[in-house]
Amino acid sequence: MQQLVLTHKDIDHIGNLPHFLQQIPVDNIYVPLGMMQTEAYQELVAPHCKGASVQEVQAGMRLNHWTLVKHPFKSGAGDNEDSVAVLVETGPKRLMLTGDLDQAGERNLLDDPMLGRVAILKFGHHGSKTSTASEFVQRLQPNVGVVSAGVKNRFGHPNQETLVTAYQNNMQVFSTAESGMLQYCWSGKRDRWHAEITSPIQLPGRP
């Protein structure tokens, strides 16, 4: 069964859906609670979901036996602060994926006593300083951070503040802007990274 999570309604997260579905058949599509009532969903998502089941999700729902939804807690309008965040427990490591969730939303996740440590954190909002709060990183204690950002993007992602947070927490950071497409692969208890272009990016203060 093929599953797809659309974290929220921003065009850079849902705009390529028609092309994606032409390449990869999907059985179930998940969106944050409340997003199906938005104009963006009705115009950019609904017309292209023929053959796929669409479901709104919120914290506590399980998408499969290895993926648990941690956010949102309530219905919203599909904005950044309503982003779907999922904890993935498959292969030898735990991963936290947060969409464009802001620092306020990250701090709300800290109220969950079962949150626990993860090995890999996908930085929220493309590495912007509006996400990846230091308290959030300290709680999760990830070894690896992943940034999804375009080459020479006009926003300057990943932001220097985010990289400093990573440096202060002894993280290794991979960015698609530096390394191209990134793949995290595993077989049983063995895993590896594959970067399309180069090695991890240099963090502030490191040679």
Kinemage of the C-alpha trace (Angstrom):
@kinemage 1
@onewidth
@group {chain A} dominant
@subgroup {mainchain}
@vectorlist {calphas} color= white
{ca met a 1} P 0.000 0.000 0.000
{ca gln a 2} L 1.408 3.393 -1.070
{ca gln a 3} L 0.861 6.282 1.355
{ca leu a 4} L 1.506 10.008 0.916
{ca val a 5} L 1.492 12.762 3.546
{ca leu a 6} L 0.780 16.338 2.406
{ca thr a 7} L 1.964 18.244 5.457
{ca his a 8} L -0.023 21.448 4.737
{ca lys a 9} L -1.421 23.603 1.955
{ca asp a 10} L 1.610 25.682 0.843
{ca ile a 11} L 2.254 25.440 -2.892
{ca asp a 12} L 5.793 24.125 -2.406
{ca his a 13} L 4.324 21.164 -0.524
{ca ile a 14} L 1.329 20.322 -2.721
{ca gly a 15} L 1.970 22.041 -6.067
{ca asn a 16} L 3.630 19.064 -7.753
{ca leu a 17} L 1.007 16.568 -6.628
{ca pro a 18} L -0.433 15.952 -10.143
{ca his a 19} L 3.003 15.103 -11.541
{ca phe a 20} L 3.854 12.981 -8.504
{ca leu a 21} L 0.690 10.909 -8.849
{ca gln a 22} L 1.419 10.342 -12.526
{ca gln a 23} L 4.710 8.732 -11.562
{ca ile a 24} L 3.757 6.916 -8.359
{ca pro a 25} L 0.305 5.406 -7.733
{ca val a 26} L -0.917 6.248 -4.212
{ca asp a 27} L -3.597 4.461 -2.220
{ca asn a 28} L -3.944 6.792 0.768
{ca ile a 29} L -3.279 10.525 1.052
{ca tyr a 30} L -3.132 12.243 4.445
{ca val a 31} L -3.613 15.962 5.166
{ca pro a 32} L -3.814 17.915 8.442
{ca leu a 33} L -7.157 18.171 10.208
{ca gly a 34} L -9.201 21.007 8.669
{ca met a 35} L -7.284 21.286 5.404
{ca met a 36} L -9.968 19.628 3.265
{ca gln a 37} L -12.181 22.673 3.836
{ca thr a 38} L -9.633 25.078 2.355
{ca glu a 39} L -9.668 26.567 -1.138
{ca ala a 40} L -6.123 25.311 -1.749
{ca tyr a 41} L -7.215 21.728 -1.129
{ca gln a 42} L -10.295 22.025 -3.339
{ca glu a 43} L -8.314 23.506 -6.249
{ca leu a 44} L -4.879 21.859 -6.013
{ca val a 45} L -5.446 18.497 -4.343
{ca ala a 46} L -9.021 17.205 -4.690
{ca pro a 47} L -9.158 17.145 -8.538
{ca his a 48} L -6.084 14.922 -8.709
{ca cys a 49} L -6.886 12.294 -6.068
{ca lys a 50} L -9.004 9.966 -8.177
{ca gly a 51} L -8.446 6.426 -7.010
{ca ala a 52} L -6.831 7.522 -3.757
{ca ser a 53} L -8.474 7.803 -0.355
{ca val a 54} L -7.909 11.160 1.389
{ca gln a 55} L -8.025 11.422 5.173
{ca glu a 56} L -7.482 14.265 7.611
{ca val a 57} L -5.170 13.341 10.476
{ca gln a 58} L -4.313 14.616 13.946
{ca ala a 59} L -1.998 13.722 16.795
{ca gly a 60} L -2.318 10.167 18.055
{ca met a 61} L -3.376 8.611 14.744
{ca arg a 62} L -1.299 5.801 13.285
{ca leu a 63} L -0.784 5.753 9.510
{ca asn a 64} L 0.786 2.298 9.644
{ca his a 65} L 2.583 0.236 12.255
{ca trp a 66} L 5.749 2.357 11.958
{ca thr a 67} L 4.350 5.911 11.496
{ca leu a 68} L 2.635 7.849 14.304
{ca val a 69} L 1.141 11.334 13.835
{ca lys a 70} L 2.377 13.777 16.496
{ca his a 71} L 0.799 16.994 15.154
{ca pro a 72} L -1.649 18.760 14.652
{ca phe a 73} L -3.637 18.629 17.893
{ca lys a 74} L -6.641 20.531 16.533
{ca ser a 75} L -8.347 21.554 13.317
{ca gly a 76} L -6.710 24.369 11.372
{ca ala a 77} L -6.518 25.992 7.961
{ca gly a 78} L -3.597 23.978 6.634
{ca asp a 79} L -1.048 26.699 7.407
{ca asn a 80} L 2.538 26.197 8.603
{ca glu a 81} L 1.440 25.974 12.229
{ca asp a 82} L -1.017 23.204 11.269
{ca ser a 83} L 1.649 21.026 9.610
{ca val a 84} L 1.536 17.282 9.990
{ca ala a 85} L 4.479 16.001 12.031
{ca val a 86} L 5.156 12.280 12.099
{ca leu a 87} L 7.415 10.017 14.128
{ca val a 88} L 8.720 7.200 11.955
{ca glu a 89} L 10.063 4.058 13.601
{ca thr a 90} L 11.418 1.775 10.916
{ca gly a 91} L 14.816 0.332 10.177
{ca pro a 92} L 17.435 0.828 12.894
{ca lys a 93} L 16.610 4.480 13.639
{ca arg a 94} L 13.723 6.772 14.650
{ca leu a 95} L 12.966 9.796 12.437
{ca met a 96} L 10.985 12.966 13.144
{ca leu a 97} L 9.499 14.779 10.131
{ca thr a 98} L 7.808 18.112 10.842
{ca gly a 99} L 6.763 19.802 7.588
{ca asp a 100} L 6.820 23.589 8.098
{ca leu a 101} L 5.863 23.401 11.774
{ca asp a 102} L 7.017 26.513 13.632
{ca gln a 103} L 8.893 26.718 16.945
{ca ala a 104} L 5.678 27.228 18.918
{ca gly a 105} L 4.326 23.980 17.508
{ca glu a 106} L 7.592 22.185 18.236
{ca arg a 107} L 7.428 23.328 21.853
{ca asn a 108} L 3.866 21.991 22.111
{ca leu a 109} L 5.224 18.574 21.147
{ca leu a 110} L 7.482 18.678 24.204
{ca asp a 111} L 4.420 18.124 26.408
{ca asp a 112} L 4.329 14.534 25.117
{ca pro a 113} L 6.206 12.371 27.662
{ca met a 114} L 6.500 9.603 25.057
{ca leu a 115} L 8.236 11.774 22.467
{ca gly a 116} L 11.667 10.338 23.200
{ca arg a 117} L 14.926 10.545 21.325
{ca val a 118} L 15.290 10.323 17.541
{ca ala a 119} L 18.367 9.709 15.424
{ca ile a 120} L 17.276 11.846 12.449
{ca leu a 121} L 15.387 15.151 12.407
{ca lys a 122} L 14.131 16.747 9.221
{ca phe a 123} L 14.407 20.441 10.030
{ca gly a 124} L 11.106 22.281 9.858
{ca his a 125} L 10.400 24.950 7.241
{ca his a 126} L 13.439 24.176 5.078
{ca gly a 127} L 15.896 25.115 7.812
{ca ser a 128} L 14.332 28.525 8.451
{ca lys a 129} L 14.983 30.217 11.805
{ca thr a 130} L 11.223 30.072 12.446
{ca ser a 131} L 11.601 26.335 13.167
{ca thr a 132} L 14.049 23.954 14.885
{ca ala a 133} L 13.848 25.450 18.379
{ca ser a 134} L 16.869 24.654 20.531
{ca glu a 135} L 14.634 23.098 23.228
{ca phe a 136} L 13.130 20.800 20.626
{ca val a 137} L 16.534 19.635 19.413
{ca gln a 138} L 17.818 19.160 22.961
{ca arg a 139} L 14.829 16.950 23.766
{ca leu a 140} L 15.107 14.827 20.617
{ca gln a 141} L 18.943 14.618 20.658
{ca pro a 142} L 19.229 13.790 16.938
{ca asn a 143} L 22.584 12.862 15.431
{ca val a 144} L 21.583 13.925 11.924
{ca gly a 145} L 19.595 16.883 10.602
{ca val a 146} L 18.169 17.040 7.081
{ca val a 147} L 17.330 20.275 5.260
{ca ser a 148} L 15.106 20.300 2.178
{ca ala a 149} L 15.945 23.532 0.324
{ca gly a 150} L 16.644 24.669 -3.217
{ca val a 151} L 20.055 25.695 -4.514
{ca lys a 152} L 20.676 29.447 -3.961
{ca asn a 153} L 17.088 29.872 -2.767
{ca arg a 154} L 15.993 33.467 -2.205
{ca phe a 155} L 15.253 32.859 1.479
{ca gly a 156} L 18.814 31.856 2.341
{ca his a 157} L 17.745 28.471 3.737
{ca pro a 158} L 19.123 26.869 5.790
{ca asn a 159} L 19.356 29.833 8.123
{ca gln a 160} L 22.576 30.445 10.050
{ca glu a 161} L 20.721 30.340 13.380
{ca thr a 162} L 19.478 26.848 12.588
{ca leu a 163} L 22.984 25.676 11.694
{ca val a 164} L 24.318 27.121 14.956
{ca thr a 165} L 21.654 25.159 16.848
{ca ala a 166} L 22.798 22.030 15.028
{ca tyr a 167} L 26.451 22.764 15.769
{ca gln a 168} L 25.736 23.326 19.459
{ca asn a 169} L 24.006 19.946 19.596
{ca asn a 170} L 26.773 18.040 17.769
{ca met a 171} L 24.655 17.234 14.748
{ca gln a 172} L 25.705 16.274 11.247
{ca val a 173} L 23.616 18.200 8.698
{ca phe a 174} L 22.696 17.205 5.151
{ca ser a 175} L 21.068 19.743 2.822
{ca thr a 176} L 19.541 19.086 -0.564
{ca ala a 177} L 20.892 22.507 -1.620
{ca glu a 178} L 24.426 21.164 -1.117
{ca ser a 179} L 24.068 17.432 -1.650
{ca gly a 180} L 21.233 17.110 -4.135
{ca met a 181} L 18.705 14.344 -3.634
{ca leu a 182} L 19.212 12.520 -0.346
{ca gln a 183} L 18.319 8.899 0.323
{ca tyr a 184} L 18.299 7.165 3.670
{ca cys a 185} L 18.364 3.417 3.063
{ca trp a 186} L 18.264 0.460 5.399
{ca ser a 187} L 18.177 -3.297 5.363
{ca gly a 188} L 17.473 -4.944 8.674
{ca lys a 189} L 19.732 -3.243 11.214
{ca arg a 190} L 22.130 -1.818 8.642
{ca asp a 191} L 21.620 1.645 7.163
{ca arg a 192} L 23.391 4.219 5.017
{ca trp a 193} L 23.054 7.663 3.454
{ca his a 194} L 23.366 8.328 -0.228
{ca ala a 195} L 23.931 11.918 -1.383
{ca glu a 196} L 23.497 12.626 -5.073
{ca ile a 197} L 26.248 15.251 -5.259
{ca thr a 198} L 28.511 15.842 -2.268
{ca ser a 199} L 29.141 15.332 1.428
{ca pro a 200} L 27.362 16.951 4.435
{ca ile a 201} L 27.466 20.752 4.643
{ca gln a 202} L 29.992 22.533 6.835
{ca leu a 203} L 28.609 23.815 10.122
{ca pro a 204} L 29.639 27.117 11.760
{ca gly a 205} L 32.944 26.816 13.579
{ca arg a 206} L 33.958 23.573 11.914
{ca pro a 207} L 36.838 23.275 9.446
